Amino acid sequence: MRLPASNQTPDDDGKGREDGALCRRSRRLAHLCAVFAVALPVGVVVSCAAGQAPDLPGLSKTIDLAALVWWQVGIVLAGMLAPVLPVSLALLVARRCFLAVGRGAIFTLETVAALRRIAGLVTLGGIAGLIAPTVVVLGATVLAAPGQRQLAISISSGPLLTLVLGAVVYLIADIMHRAARMAEDHAQIV
């Protein structure tokens, strides 16, 4: 369903004031999504290049990346990127969704499909966020002397909230899919 343009006061976009504001906000959010989609993984790689690894729950000290073998650094980097990359991809899909809304396409199957992809990617990021800390700690301490190796299993609110948000977005996408189908049916009747 596209936003109606009749019976409204036109503004600079030729749409109603509210619709024009929605379209402008959507385009701004699309730009922010693009920036964050790139900034998140770049930030992780830059922090690893600077020799910094996150303080992980259950780890007795901060991981010194300079003291690790190259493949251990790779494991730490992969573990740190695992929850970030699906979220970055979700932001790129969200960007396309915001651009579609910016064009006035709200209850369309294109928007619904994008929301479902966002939900799946965010859920994948949440699952990776639950598993990644354990992988990072194991990878970083696997070559340590006996008694210095660590196993840390951590469940934090961040990945759990990400899982819940993924489920909420999927539910909204399912509701919007039904609305889009109804809008198409009504358009064919009229």
WOKAZI-V399433 format. One line per field, one symbol per residue. ss: DSSP state (H for helix, E for strand, C for the rest). psi: psi as a letter, one per 20 degrees, with the letter a starting at -180 (. if undefined). burial: 1 if it has 9 or more other C-alpha atoms within 8 Angstrom, else 0. A space follows every 10 residues. Layout:
ss=???
psi=???
burial=???
This chain:
ss=CECCCCCCCE CCCCCEHHHH HHHHHHHHHH HHHHHHHHHH HHHHHHHHHC CECCCCCCCC CCCEHHHCCH HHHHHHHHHH HHHHHHHHHH HHHHHHHHHH HHCCECCCHH HHHHHHHHHH HHHHHHHHHH HHHHHHHHHH HCCCCCCCCC CCCCCCHHHH HHHHHHHHHH HHHHHHHHHH HHHHHHHHHC
psi=pqpqjrkqoq bhijrqgggh gggggghghg ghggghhghg hghggghghi jpqqoqpiph rqpohhiqqh hhhggggghh hghgghhghh hhghghghhg hhijnfmqhg gghghhgggg hggghgghhh hghggggghh jhjrqpiiqq oppporhghg hggghghghg gghgghgghg gghgghhhg.
burial=1000000001 1000111011 0111111011 1011011101 1001101100 1110000010 0111100100 0110111011 1111111111 1111111111 1101111110 1111111111 1111111111 0111111111 1000000011 0101000011 1111111111 0011011011 1011000000
